[in-house]
Amino acid sequence: MDILVTGAAGKTGQAVIRALAARGTAVPHALVHHQGQVELVRQAGAVTVLVGDMQQTAVWLTAAHSMDAIYHICPNMHPAEVDIGKAAINAARASGVRHFVYHSVLHPHIEAMPHHWHKLRVEEWLFTSGLDFTILQPAAYMQNVLAGWPRMVTEGIYDVPYPVETRLSLVDLADVAEAAAIVLTTPGHSGAIYELAGPEVLTPVAMATMLGKVIGRQITAVSQPLDEWQTQAQSAGLSQYAINTLLKMFRYYARHGFWGNGHLLRWLLQREPTTFAQFAHRQIDQGTKEGP
């Protein structure tokens, strides 16, 4: 079974390719943006790799050709996500792809978070495409906390750009990738929309306590001012679109949190999803190789 993974060089794409390769019943193919990313996805398990711009129709027609299924991941915080999604769906339809799986997001209905709202527009296009589809809607990843790992180890600080009492149900990327591989390689998921949230609803305070126990030192959760976060993001070279979008997301988190229910993920995996404590212990065992 030939399966194309788009946006394959990102941490999600690599994880999905690894999960597909591990199942043995699928042949993962990859679409990446830069030639320098080819070896990365080959190491993850991709058999063939196409380099191209997702905003080019010709790239999509080439990528979708002879594929049985597509797992579409749009580059994170991309301002053209709706157009890219439409191009992917149109190419899948033109190429006779049998199954289109869209990597969406938990609660895409939230207009206050533009990158969520754009994914909902892609979902809407998928509904009217006539394709056999499945939509996965993962929560924020546990792996996101690894960006602050060095400061936790050296200073005992876990800083987040929203209140430390914010409720979150982070999900392990490895669990999401396994769920994606299951949906792509087993029957019965046609027309399904699966929310993939972690098994717990935690605050940064609770996460800091758990991380401290694993690291072996006291960790304190600290709310970082948004202007300070913005200065750091600009210094890191983040685009202004991404910065503005993330600021809106952080403000939404501050007001409402971002959490869901883990039962669907448990059902898909046919096991208990990874807890935050289990994830933290795994980072120590693997030397935080799953970093951002």
PEJOUR-V9319 format. One record per pair of residues at least 12 apart in sequence whose ideal C-beta (glycine too) atoms are under 6 Angstrom apart, sorted by sequence separation. I is the first residue (numbers start at 0). J is the second residue. D is the distance in whole Angstrom. If there is no record, write none. Layout:
i->I j->J d->D
i->I j->J d->D
This chain:
i->4 j->16 d->5
i->107 j->119 d->4
i->122 j->134 d->6
i->49 j->62 d->5
i->207 j->220 d->4
i->104 j->118 d->5
i->103 j->118 d->5
i->29 j->45 d->4
i->34 j->50 d->5
i->71 j->87 d->5
i->204 j->220 d->5
i->27 j->44 d->6
i->178 j->195 d->6
i->203 j->220 d->4
i->27 j->45 d->5
i->28 j->47 d->5
i->29 j->48 d->5
i->30 j->49 d->5
i->31 j->50 d->6
i->26 j->46 d->5
i->175 j->195 d->5
i->7 j->29 d->4
i->69 j->91 d->5
i->2 j->25 d->5
i->4 j->27 d->6
i->7 j->30 d->6
i->8 j->31 d->5
i->7 j->31 d->5
i->20 j->44 d->3
i->101 j->125 d->6
i->0 j->25 d->5
i->1 j->26 d->5
i->2 j->27 d->6
i->3 j->28 d->5
i->4 j->29 d->5
i->5 j->30 d->4
i->54 j->79 d->6
i->170 j->195 d->6
i->17 j->43 d->5
i->170 j->196 d->6
i->16 j->43 d->4
i->17 j->44 d->6
i->59 j->86 d->5
i->63 j->90 d->4
i->69 j->96 d->6
i->170 j->197 d->4
i->8 j->36 d->4
i->16 j->44 d->5
i->59 j->87 d->6
i->63 j->91 d->5
i->141 j->169 d->4
i->168 j->196 d->4
i->169 j->197 d->5
i->16 j->45 d->5
i->168 j->197 d->5
i->13 j->43 d->4
i->53 j->83 d->5
i->56 j->86 d->6
i->60 j->90 d->5
i->64 j->94 d->6
i->66 j->96 d->5
i->67 j->97 d->5
i->68 j->98 d->4
i->69 j->99 d->5
i->70 j->100 d->5
i->71 j->101 d->5
i->72 j->102 d->4
i->138 j->168 d->5
i->139 j->169 d->6
i->141 j->171 d->5
i->142 j->172 d->5
i->8 j->39 d->6
i->59 j->90 d->4
i->63 j->94 d->4
i->99 j->130 d->5
i->103 j->134 d->5
i->105 j->136 d->5
i->8 j->40 d->6
i->30 j->62 d->5
i->104 j->136 d->6
i->138 j->170 d->5
i->140 j->172 d->5
i->168 j->200 d->5
i->7 j->40 d->5
i->63 j->96 d->6
i->98 j->131 d->5
i->99 j->132 d->5
i->100 j->133 d->5
i->101 j->134 d->5
i->102 j->135 d->6
i->103 j->136 d->5
i->105 j->138 d->4
i->137 j->170 d->6
i->166 j->200 d->5
i->81 j->117 d->5
i->88 j->124 d->6
i->92 j->128 d->6
i->80 j->117 d->4
i->84 j->121 d->3
i->88 j->125 d->6
i->76 j->114 d->6
i->92 j->130 d->6
i->137 j->175 d->5
i->164 j->202 d->5
i->81 j->120 d->5
i->85 j->124 d->5
i->91 j->130 d->6
i->81 j->121 d->6
i->88 j->128 d->5
i->163 j->203 d->5
i->163 j->204 d->5
i->159 j->203 d->5
i->133 j->182 d->5
i->157 j->207 d->5
i->15 j->70 d->6
i->133 j->188 d->5
i->163 j->220 d->4
i->131 j->189 d->5
i->133 j->191 d->5
i->134 j->192 d->4
i->135 j->193 d->5
i->136 j->194 d->5
i->137 j->195 d->4
i->138 j->196 d->4
i->200 j->258 d->5
i->3 j->62 d->6
i->163 j->222 d->5
i->12 j->72 d->5
i->135 j->195 d->6
i->162 j->222 d->5
i->11 j->72 d->5
i->155 j->216 d->6
i->157 j->218 d->5
i->155 j->217 d->6
i->3 j->66 d->5
i->155 j->218 d->5
i->156 j->219 d->6
i->157 j->220 d->5
i->158 j->221 d->4
i->160 j->223 d->5
i->196 j->259 d->3
i->198 j->261 d->4
i->196 j->260 d->6
i->197 j->261 d->6
i->1 j->66 d->5
i->156 j->221 d->6
i->158 j->223 d->4
i->160 j->225 d->6
i->194 j->259 d->5
i->196 j->261 d->5
i->1 j->67 d->5
i->2 j->68 d->5
i->3 j->69 d->5
i->4 j->70 d->5
i->5 j->71 d->5
i->6 j->72 d->4
i->209 j->275 d->6
i->213 j->279 d->4
i->0 j->67 d->5
i->5 j->72 d->6
i->151 j->218 d->5
i->209 j->276 d->5
i->213 j->280 d->6
i->6 j->74 d->6
i->160 j->228 d->4
i->194 j->263 d->5
i->195 j->264 d->5
i->210 j->279 d->6
i->193 j->263 d->5
i->209 j->279 d->6
i->213 j->283 d->6
i->198 j->272 d->5
i->201 j->275 d->6
i->198 j->274 d->6
i->100 j->182 d->6
i->100 j->183 d->6
i->181 j->267 d->6
i->165 j->252 d->5
i->161 j->249 d->5
i->105 j->194 d->6
i->160 j->249 d->5
i->178 j->267 d->5
i->166 j->256 d->4
i->167 j->257 d->6
i->168 j->258 d->4
i->161 j->252 d->4
i->162 j->253 d->6
i->165 j->256 d->5
i->167 j->258 d->6
i->168 j->259 d->5
i->161 j->253 d->5
i->166 j->258 d->5
i->174 j->272 d->5
i->174 j->273 d->5
i->171 j->273 d->4
i->171 j->278 d->5
i->68 j->183 d->5
i->138 j->259 d->6
i->114 j->244 d->5
i->113 j->244 d->5
i->112 j->247 d->6
i->112 j->248 d->5
i->141 j->278 d->5
i->112 j->251 d->5
i->148 j->287 d->6
i->111 j->251 d->5
i->145 j->287 d->6
i->145 j->290 d->5
i->146 j->291 d->5
i->145 j->291 d->6
i->142 j->289 d->5
i->105 j->259 d->5
i->14 j->172 d->5
i->18 j->176 d->4
i->22 j->180 d->5
i->18 j->177 d->5
i->25 j->184 d->5
i->24 j->184 d->5
i->15 j->176 d->5
i->19 j->180 d->5
i->14 j->176 d->4
i->18 j->180 d->4
i->22 j->184 d->6
i->78 j->240 d->5
i->15 j->179 d->5
i->76 j->241 d->4
i->76 j->244 d->5
i->2 j->183 d->6
